[in-house]
């Protein structure tokens, strides 16, 4: 059992689910971005089909598909449409593949090692962030990123992260039916071999003042990958400034306390309160959506905290306004901006009117 994944993240997300249930579930929910996903908002899970792939050397893996750059492919596959993923077509780490959903798809390169132990040891109270120790539970090869261009004649690019490195899907499970995390992504909660699906833990956050739930698959920085229970994927750095990345705002030192309506940030998450409640700059226009996020890490200044100005933020405009007033800066005290961190977090659903 992987240390942080199964202990603190599960407890924390259970608390986060209570927060979302109280604040948003009574309202009407927006459409599911990934039509093929079966969403359970009470358990904060999404269930998706899985597929088999292999490399030229014969090594095999399991992957899922969450987004497609062309509307036609998205409709066929039951995934989200993200036209701006097409901006990554010239990146050297982009994989190429022949898709065979009923069989085994063939990919030209890229693999993931799921054997590392996922470790996150929080700092001492009250400064739980940064953690004393951290290690991602999976690591991609230097030429791996989650995107792949398929030979469909349209140059469609898919977000198709590897979620297991196994010869056969049955190897994703241990003898008792639980997930084998030495072979499987830490966000996978269960595997249904009969229906060829996996159930993944969702993460709650905000966008435009509304609750949003999303999945986390990989990140280009070890700390981000460890905190997200995601794969460390160095090649994701190529997405920075590619035109396929959108801004995400994360706070280090918001208020803490699981029942505190103002709680937010990494310090709160590492204390066991729940999700850090990141803020996504998600546009409702499908032509602007991307699952690739450029993380802007902010910290409330000591002056803002002393003056009582620190509070929960739920939209990007509010974050930028606080930064313009000098209430929030980058952790080193410089102007708030990109931390050079990329995360692959496909949106599942925006909740509320």
C-alpha positions as a Markdown table, in Angstrom:
| # | Residue | x | y | z |
|---|---|---|---|---|
| 1 | Unk | 0.0 | 0.0 | 0.0 |
| 2 | Unk | 1.5 | 3.3 | -1.0 |
| 3 | Unk | 2.0 | 5.6 | 2.0 |
| 4 | Unk | 0.4 | 8.9 | 1.2 |
| 5 | Unk | -1.9 | 7.8 | -1.6 |
| 6 | Unk | -3.9 | 5.4 | 0.5 |
| 7 | Unk | -3.8 | 7.2 | 3.9 |
| 8 | Unk | -3.8 | 11.0 | 3.8 |
| 9 | Unk | -5.2 | 11.6 | 0.3 |
| 10 | Unk | -8.2 | 9.3 | 0.8 |
| 11 | Unk | -9.0 | 10.9 | 4.2 |
| 12 | Unk | -8.4 | 14.4 | 2.8 |
| 13 | Unk | -10.6 | 13.9 | -0.3 |
| 14 | Unk | -13.4 | 12.4 | 1.8 |
| 15 | Unk | -13.4 | 15.7 | 3.8 |
| 16 | Unk | -13.3 | 17.6 | 0.5 |
| 17 | Unk | -16.2 | 15.7 | -0.8 |
| 18 | Unk | -18.3 | 16.8 | 2.2 |
| 19 | Unk | -17.4 | 20.4 | 1.4 |
| 20 | Unk | -18.4 | 20.1 | -2.2 |
| 21 | Unk | -21.6 | 18.2 | -1.3 |
| 22 | Unk | -22.7 | 21.0 | 1.0 |
| 23 | Unk | -21.9 | 23.8 | -1.4 |
| 24 | Unk | -22.7 | 22.6 | -4.8 |
| 25 | Unk | -24.7 | 19.4 | -5.2 |
| 26 | Unk | -28.0 | 21.1 | -4.5 |
| 27 | Unk | -27.5 | 23.2 | -7.6 |
| 28 | Unk | -27.7 | 22.0 | -11.2 |
| 29 | Unk | -24.5 | 20.6 | -12.5 |
| 30 | Unk | -22.9 | 21.3 | -15.8 |
| 31 | Unk | -22.3 | 18.5 | -18.4 |
| 32 | Unk | -19.6 | 15.9 | -17.9 |
| 33 | Unk | -16.7 | 17.0 | -20.0 |
| 34 | Unk | -15.8 | 13.4 | -20.7 |
| 35 | Unk | -19.0 | 11.7 | -21.9 |
| 36 | Unk | -17.6 | 8.2 | -21.5 |
| 37 | Unk | -16.9 | 8.8 | -17.8 |
| 38 | Unk | -19.3 | 7.6 | -15.1 |
| 39 | Unk | -19.1 | 10.1 | -12.3 |
| 40 | Unk | -20.0 | 9.5 | -8.7 |
| 41 | Unk | -19.9 | 12.9 | -6.9 |
| 42 | Unk | -20.6 | 11.4 | -3.5 |
| 43 | Unk | -17.5 | 9.2 | -3.7 |
| 44 | Unk | -15.6 | 11.8 | -5.8 |
| 45 | Unk | -14.7 | 9.2 | -8.5 |
| 46 | Unk | -14.8 | 8.9 | -12.2 |
| 47 | Unk | -14.9 | 5.5 | -14.0 |
| 48 | Unk | -13.4 | 5.4 | -17.5 |
| 49 | Unk | -12.7 | 2.7 | -20.2 |
| 50 | Unk | -9.1 | 1.4 | -20.4 |
| 51 | Unk | -7.2 | 0.2 | -23.4 |
| 52 | Unk | -4.1 | -1.8 | -24.1 |
| 53 | Unk | -1.0 | -0.5 | -25.8 |
| 54 | Unk | 2.5 | -1.7 | -26.7 |
| 55 | Unk | 5.9 | -0.4 | -27.8 |
| 56 | Unk | 8.1 | -1.6 | -30.7 |
| 57 | Unk | 10.1 | -3.8 | -28.2 |
| 58 | Unk | 6.9 | -5.6 | -27.2 |
| 59 | Unk | 6.5 | -4.1 | -23.8 |
| 60 | Unk | 2.9 | -3.6 | -22.9 |
| 61 | Unk | 0.9 | -1.1 | -20.9 |
| 62 | Unk | -2.7 | 0.1 | -20.1 |
| 63 | Unk | -3.8 | 3.6 | -21.0 |
| 64 | Unk | -7.0 | 5.7 | -20.9 |
| 65 | Unk | -8.2 | 8.6 | -23.2 |
| 66 | Unk | -9.6 | 11.8 | -21.8 |
| 67 | Unk | -9.3 | 14.4 | -24.5 |
| 68 | Unk | -9.0 | 14.8 | -28.3 |
| 69 | Unk | -8.0 | 17.7 | -30.4 |
| 70 | Unk | -10.6 | 17.0 | -33.1 |
| 71 | Unk | -14.4 | 17.1 | -32.4 |
| 72 | Unk | -14.9 | 14.0 | -34.6 |
| 73 | Unk | -12.4 | 11.9 | -32.6 |
| 74 | Unk | -13.8 | 13.2 | -29.3 |
| 75 | Unk | -17.3 | 12.2 | -30.3 |
| 76 | Unk | -16.2 | 8.8 | -31.4 |
| 77 | Unk | -14.2 | 8.1 | -28.3 |
| 78 | Unk | -16.5 | 9.7 | -25.8 |
| 79 | Unk | -14.0 | 12.2 | -24.5 |
| 80 | Unk | -13.6 | 16.0 | -24.1 |
| 81 | Unk | -12.8 | 18.2 | -27.1 |
| 82 | Unk | -9.6 | 20.3 | -26.8 |
| 83 | Unk | -8.6 | 21.8 | -30.2 |
| 84 | Unk | -5.6 | 23.7 | -28.7 |
| 85 | Unk | -3.9 | 20.4 | -28.0 |
| 86 | Unk | -3.0 | 20.6 | -31.7 |
| 87 | Unk | -0.4 | 23.2 | -30.7 |
| 88 | Unk | 1.8 | 20.4 | -29.4 |
| 89 | Unk | 2.1 | 18.6 | -32.8 |
| 90 | Unk | 5.7 | 19.6 | -33.2 |
| 91 | Unk | 7.0 | 18.7 | -29.8 |
| 92 | Unk | 9.8 | 16.1 | -29.8 |
| 93 | Unk | 8.2 | 14.0 | -26.9 |
| 94 | Unk | 4.8 | 13.7 | -28.6 |
| 95 | Unk | 4.1 | 10.0 | -29.1 |
| 96 | Unk | 2.8 | 8.6 | -32.4 |
| 97 | Unk | 0.3 | 5.7 | -32.4 |
| 98 | Unk | -2.0 | 3.5 | -34.4 |
| 99 | Unk | -5.2 | 3.2 | -32.3 |
| 100 | Unk | -6.9 | -0.2 | -32.1 |
| 101 | Unk | -9.4 | 0.1 | -29.4 |
| 102 | Unk | -10.7 | -3.4 | -29.8 |
| 103 | Unk | -7.1 | -4.8 | -29.7 |
| 104 | Unk | -3.7 | -3.6 | -28.8 |
| 105 | Unk | -2.7 | -0.1 | -30.0 |
| 106 | Unk | 0.9 | 0.4 | -31.1 |
| 107 | Unk | 2.9 | 3.4 | -29.8 |
| 108 | Unk | 6.4 | 4.5 | -31.0 |
| 109 | Unk | 7.9 | 5.4 | -27.7 |
| 110 | Unk | 7.3 | 6.3 | -24.0 |
| 111 | Unk | 7.0 | 4.2 | -20.9 |
| 112 | Unk | 6.2 | 4.7 | -17.2 |
| 113 | Unk | 7.7 | 3.0 | -14.2 |
| 114 | Unk | 5.2 | 2.5 | -11.3 |
| 115 | Unk | 7.5 | 0.7 | -8.9 |
| 116 | Unk | 8.7 | 3.7 | -6.8 |
| 117 | Unk | 7.1 | 4.1 | -3.4 |
| 118 | Unk | 4.9 | 7.2 | -3.2 |
| 119 | Unk | 6.0 | 9.2 | -0.2 |
| 120 | Unk | 4.8 | 12.5 | 1.2 |
| 121 | Unk | 5.8 | 13.4 | 4.8 |
| 122 | Unk | 4.2 | 16.7 | 5.9 |
| 123 | Unk | 6.3 | 19.2 | 7.7 |
| 124 | Unk | 5.8 | 19.9 | 11.4 |
| 125 | Unk | 2.7 | 21.9 | 12.5 |
| 126 | Unk | 1.8 | 24.5 | 11.8 |
| 127 | Unk | 4.0 | 24.5 | 8.7 |
| 128 | Unk | 2.9 | 21.3 | 7.0 |
| 129 | Unk | 4.1 | 22.7 | 3.7 |
| 130 | Unk | 6.7 | 22.2 | 2.3 |
| 131 | Unk | 6.8 | 18.5 | 3.2 |
| 132 | Unk | 9.8 | 17.0 | 5.0 |
| 133 | Unk | 10.1 | 14.2 | 2.4 |
| 134 | Unk | 8.4 | 13.5 | -0.9 |
| 135 | Unk | 8.8 | 11.1 | -3.8 |
| 136 | Unk | 6.4 | 10.5 | -6.8 |
| 137 | Unk | 5.0 | 7.0 | -7.0 |
| 138 | Unk | 5.6 | 6.7 | -10.7 |
| 139 | Unk | 8.1 | 8.1 | -13.2 |
| 140 | Unk | 7.9 | 8.5 | -17.0 |
| 141 | Unk | 10.8 | 7.8 | -19.3 |
| 142 | Unk | 12.6 | 10.9 | -20.7 |
| 143 | Unk | 10.7 | 10.6 | -24.0 |
| 144 | Unk | 7.3 | 10.1 | -22.4 |
| 145 | Unk | 4.5 | 12.6 | -22.2 |
| 146 | Unk | 0.8 | 11.8 | -22.0 |
| 147 | Unk | -0.1 | 13.1 | -25.5 |
| 148 | Unk | -0.2 | 11.0 | -28.6 |
| 149 | Unk | -0.8 | 11.8 | -32.3 |
| 150 | Unk | -2.8 | 9.0 | -34.0 |
| 151 | Unk | -2.7 | 8.1 | -37.7 |
| 152 | Unk | -6.4 | 8.9 | -38.4 |
| 153 | Unk | -5.6 | 11.2 | -41.4 |
| 154 | Unk | -6.5 | 14.3 | -39.4 |
| 155 | Unk | -3.4 | 14.4 | -37.2 |
| 156 | Unk | -5.6 | 14.1 | -34.1 |
| 157 | Unk | -3.8 | 14.4 | -30.7 |
| 158 | Unk | -5.2 | 12.5 | -27.7 |
| 159 | Unk | -4.5 | 12.9 | -24.1 |
| 160 | Unk | -3.8 | 9.2 | -23.4 |
| 161 | Unk | -1.9 | 8.8 | -20.1 |
| 162 | Unk | -0.4 | 5.4 | -19.3 |
| 163 | Unk | -2.0 | 4.2 | -16.0 |
| 164 | Unk | -0.4 | 0.7 | -15.7 |
| 165 | Unk | 2.7 | -1.1 | -17.0 |
| 166 | Unk | 1.5 | -4.7 | -17.3 |
| 167 | Unk | 1.6 | -7.5 | -19.9 |
| 168 | Unk | -2.1 | -8.3 | -19.2 |
| 169 | Unk | -4.8 | -6.1 | -17.6 |
| 170 | Unk | -5.4 | -8.8 | -14.9 |
| 171 | Unk | -1.9 | -7.9 | -13.5 |
| 172 | Unk | -3.3 | -4.6 | -12.3 |
| 173 | Unk | -4.9 | -6.4 | -9.5 |
| 174 | Unk | -3.5 | -8.4 | -6.5 |
| 175 | Unk | -4.9 | -11.8 | -5.6 |
| 176 | Unk | -7.5 | -10.2 | -3.3 |
| 177 | Unk | -8.8 | -7.9 | -6.1 |
| 178 | Unk | -7.1 | -4.7 | -4.8 |
| 179 | Unk | -5.0 | -2.5 | -7.0 |
| 180 | Unk | -1.3 | -3.4 | -7.4 |
| 181 | Unk | 0.3 | 0.0 | -7.0 |
| 182 | Unk | 3.7 | -1.3 | -8.0 |
| 183 | Unk | 2.3 | -1.5 | -11.5 |
| 184 | Unk | -0.6 | 1.0 | -11.5 |
| 185 | Unk | -1.1 | 4.7 | -11.2 |
| 186 | Unk | -1.8 | 6.0 | -7.7 |
| 187 | Unk | -5.1 | 7.7 | -8.7 |
| 188 | Unk | -6.6 | 4.3 | -9.7 |
| 189 | Unk | -8.9 | 3.1 | -6.9 |
| 190 | Unk | -10.3 | -0.1 | -8.5 |
| 191 | Unk | -10.2 | -2.1 | -11.7 |
| 192 | Unk | -13.2 | -3.8 | -13.4 |
| 193 | Unk | -11.7 | -6.4 | -15.7 |
| 194 | Unk | -15.0 | -7.6 | -17.0 |
| 195 | Unk | -16.1 | -4.2 | -18.3 |
| 196 | Unk | -12.5 | -3.0 | -19.0 |
| 197 | Unk | -12.8 | 0.1 | -16.8 |
| 198 | Unk | -10.9 | 1.8 | -14.0 |
| 199 | Unk | -12.2 | 4.0 | -11.3 |
| 200 | Unk | -10.1 | 7.0 | -10.4 |
| 201 | Unk | -10.1 | 9.5 | -7.6 |
| 202 | Unk | -11.2 | 13.0 | -8.6 |
| 203 | Unk | -9.9 | 16.2 | -7.1 |
| 204 | Unk | -12.2 | 19.2 | -6.2 |
| 205 | Unk | -11.2 | 22.8 | -7.0 |
| 206 | Unk | -12.7 | 26.0 | -8.3 |
| 207 | Unk | -13.2 | 27.8 | -11.6 |
| 208 | Unk | -15.1 | 31.1 | -12.1 |
| 209 | Unk | -16.5 | 30.9 | -8.6 |
| 210 | Unk | -17.9 | 27.4 | -9.1 |
| 211 | Unk | -16.8 | 24.0 | -7.9 |
| 212 | Unk | -15.0 | 21.9 | -10.4 |
| 213 | Unk | -13.8 | 18.2 | -10.3 |
| 214 | Unk | -10.8 | 16.9 | -12.3 |
| 215 | Unk | -8.3 | 14.1 | -12.6 |
| 216 | Unk | -4.6 | 14.3 | -12.1 |
| 217 | Unk | -2.2 | 12.1 | -14.1 |
| 218 | Unk | 1.3 | 13.7 | -14.4 |
| 219 | Unk | 3.5 | 16.6 | -13.6 |
| 220 | Unk | 6.9 | 17.8 | -14.7 |
| 221 | Unk | 8.2 | 18.6 | -11.2 |
| 222 | Unk | 8.8 | 16.0 | -8.4 |
| 223 | Unk | 7.0 | 17.9 | -5.7 |
| 224 | Unk | 4.0 | 18.5 | -7.8 |
| 225 | Unk | 3.8 | 14.9 | -8.9 |
| 226 | Unk | 4.1 | 13.7 | -5.3 |
| 227 | Unk | 1.5 | 16.1 | -4.0 |
| 228 | Unk | -0.9 | 15.2 | -6.8 |
| 229 | Unk | -0.2 | 11.4 | -6.6 |
| 230 | Unk | 0.8 | 11.7 | -10.2 |
| 231 | Unk | 3.5 | 10.5 | -12.6 |
| 232 | Unk | 6.7 | 12.5 | -12.7 |
| 233 | Unk | 7.0 | 13.3 | -16.4 |
| 234 | Unk | 9.9 | 15.6 | -17.2 |
| 235 | Unk | 8.9 | 16.0 | -20.9 |
| 236 | Unk | 5.8 | 17.8 | -19.8 |
| 237 | Unk | 8.1 | 20.9 | -19.5 |
| 238 | Unk | 7.7 | 21.1 | -23.3 |
| 239 | Unk | 4.1 | 22.2 | -22.8 |
| 240 | Unk | 5.2 | 25.5 | -21.2 |
| 241 | Unk | 4.4 | 28.3 | -23.6 |
| 242 | Unk | 3.3 | 25.8 | -26.3 |
| 243 | Unk | -0.1 | 27.4 | -26.7 |
| 244 | Unk | -1.8 | 24.3 | -25.2 |
| 245 | Unk | -1.4 | 25.3 | -21.6 |
| 246 | Unk | -3.9 | 27.2 | -19.4 |
| 247 | Unk | -3.2 | 28.9 | -16.1 |
| 248 | Unk | -3.9 | 27.2 | -12.8 |
| 249 | Unk | -3.5 | 29.0 | -9.5 |
| 250 | Unk | -2.4 | 27.2 | -6.3 |
| 251 | Unk | -1.8 | 28.7 | -2.9 |
| 252 | Unk | 0.7 | 27.5 | -0.4 |
| 253 | Unk | -0.5 | 29.1 | 2.9 |
| 254 | Unk | -4.3 | 29.6 | 2.9 |
| 255 | Unk | -6.2 | 29.1 | 6.1 |
| 256 | Unk | -6.4 | 25.6 | 7.6 |
| 257 | Unk | -9.1 | 23.5 | 9.4 |
| 258 | Unk | -11.3 | 20.9 | 7.7 |
| 259 | Unk | -14.5 | 22.7 | 8.8 |
| 260 | Unk | -13.1 | 26.2 | 8.1 |
| 261 | Unk | -15.1 | 27.7 | 5.1 |
| 262 | Unk | -12.0 | 29.8 | 4.3 |
| 263 | Unk | -9.5 | 26.9 | 4.2 |
| 264 | Unk | -7.4 | 26.5 | 1.1 |
| 265 | Unk | -3.9 | 25.6 | -0.1 |
| 266 | Unk | -1.0 | 23.1 | 0.2 |
| 267 | Unk | -0.5 | 23.7 | 4.0 |
| 268 | Unk | -4.2 | 22.9 | 4.6 |
| 269 | Unk | -4.0 | 19.8 | 2.3 |
| 270 | Unk | -0.9 | 18.4 | 4.0 |
| 271 | Unk | -2.5 | 18.9 | 7.4 |
| 272 | Unk | -5.2 | 16.4 | 6.4 |
| 273 | Unk | -7.9 | 18.9 | 5.7 |
| 274 | Unk | -8.6 | 17.8 | 2.1 |
| 275 | Unk | -7.9 | 19.0 | -1.4 |
| 276 | Unk | -5.8 | 22.2 | -1.8 |
| 277 | Unk | -8.8 | 23.6 | -3.8 |
| 278 | Unk | -6.8 | 25.0 | -6.7 |
| 279 | Unk | -8.3 | 27.6 | -9.0 |
| 280 | Unk | -8.5 | 26.8 | -12.8 |
| 281 | Unk | -8.9 | 29.4 | -15.4 |
| 282 | Unk | -11.4 | 27.3 | -17.3 |
| 283 | Unk | -13.2 | 28.9 | -20.2 |
| 284 | Unk | -16.7 | 27.6 | -21.0 |
| 285 | Unk | -15.7 | 27.8 | -24.7 |
| 286 | Unk | -14.7 | 24.4 | -25.9 |
| 287 | Unk | -12.1 | 25.9 | -28.3 |
| 288 | Unk | -10.3 | 27.3 | -25.3 |
| 289 | Unk | -10.2 | 24.2 | -23.1 |
| 290 | Unk | -7.1 | 22.2 | -22.4 |
| 291 | Unk | -6.3 | 19.6 | -19.8 |
| 292 | Unk | -2.7 | 20.9 | -19.6 |
| 293 | Unk | -2.2 | 23.5 | -16.8 |
| 294 | Unk | 0.6 | 26.0 | -16.2 |
| 295 | Unk | 0.8 | 26.3 | -12.4 |
| 296 | Unk | 1.1 | 29.7 | -10.8 |
| 297 | Unk | 2.0 | 29.2 | -7.1 |
| 298 | Unk | 1.1 | 32.0 | -4.8 |
| 299 | Unk | 1.6 | 32.8 | -1.1 |
| 300 | Unk | -0.3 | 35.2 | 1.1 |
| 301 | Unk | 2.1 | 37.8 | 2.5 |
| 302 | Unk | 2.6 | 38.1 | 6.2 |
| 303 | Unk | 1.1 | 41.6 | 6.0 |
| 304 | Unk | -2.0 | 40.3 | 4.4 |
| 305 | Unk | -2.4 | 37.6 | 7.0 |
| 306 | Unk | -1.8 | 40.0 | 9.9 |
| 307 | Unk | -4.4 | 42.4 | 8.4 |
| 308 | Unk | -7.0 | 39.6 | 8.1 |
| 309 | Unk | -7.1 | 39.8 | 4.3 |
| 310 | Unk | -6.5 | 36.1 | 3.8 |
| 311 | Unk | -9.6 | 34.2 | 2.6 |
| 312 | Unk | -10.7 | 31.5 | 0.2 |
| 313 | Unk | -10.5 | 32.4 | -3.5 |
| 314 | Unk | -12.6 | 30.7 | -6.1 |
| 315 | Unk | -11.8 | 32.4 | -9.4 |
| 316 | Unk | -8.7 | 33.5 | -11.2 |
| 317 | Unk | -9.8 | 37.2 | -11.4 |
| 318 | Unk | -9.8 | 37.3 | -7.6 |
| 319 | Unk | -6.3 | 35.8 | -7.4 |
| 320 | Unk | -4.9 | 38.3 | -9.9 |
| 321 | Unk | -6.6 | 41.2 | -8.0 |
| 322 | Unk | -5.1 | 40.1 | -4.7 |
| 323 | Unk | -1.7 | 39.8 | -6.4 |
| 324 | Unk | -2.1 | 43.3 | -7.9 |
| 325 | Unk | -2.7 | 44.7 | -4.4 |
| 326 | Unk | 0.4 | 43.0 | -3.1 |
| 327 | Unk | -1.5 | 40.5 | -0.9 |
| 328 | Unk | -0.3 | 37.5 | -2.8 |
| 329 | Unk | 3.2 | 36.9 | -4.3 |
| 330 | Unk | 5.2 | 34.0 | -5.5 |
| 331 | Unk | 6.7 | 32.0 | -2.6 |
| 332 | Unk | 10.0 | 33.9 | -2.9 |
| 333 | Unk | 8.3 | 37.3 | -2.7 |
| 334 | Unk | 8.5 | 38.1 | -6.4 |
| 335 | Unk | 5.5 | 39.0 | -8.5 |
| 336 | Unk | 3.0 | 36.1 | -8.9 |
| 337 | Unk | 3.6 | 34.2 | -12.1 |
| 338 | Unk | 4.3 | 30.8 | -13.6 |
| 339 | Unk | 6.3 | 28.5 | -11.4 |
| 340 | Unk | 7.4 | 26.5 | -14.4 |
| 341 | Unk | 5.2 | 23.6 | -13.3 |
| 342 | Unk | 3.0 | 21.7 | -15.7 |
| 343 | Unk | 0.2 | 19.3 | -14.6 |
| 344 | Unk | -2.0 | 17.1 | -16.7 |
| 345 | Unk | -5.4 | 17.5 | -15.1 |
| 346 | Unk | -8.4 | 16.8 | -17.3 |
| 347 | Unk | -11.6 | 18.4 | -16.1 |
| 348 | Unk | -14.5 | 16.1 | -15.4 |
| 349 | Unk | -17.3 | 18.5 | -14.5 |
| 350 | Unk | -18.2 | 22.0 | -13.4 |
| 351 | Unk | -20.7 | 22.0 | -10.6 |
| 352 | Unk | -23.4 | 24.6 | -10.0 |
| 353 | Unk | -25.3 | 27.1 | -12.2 |
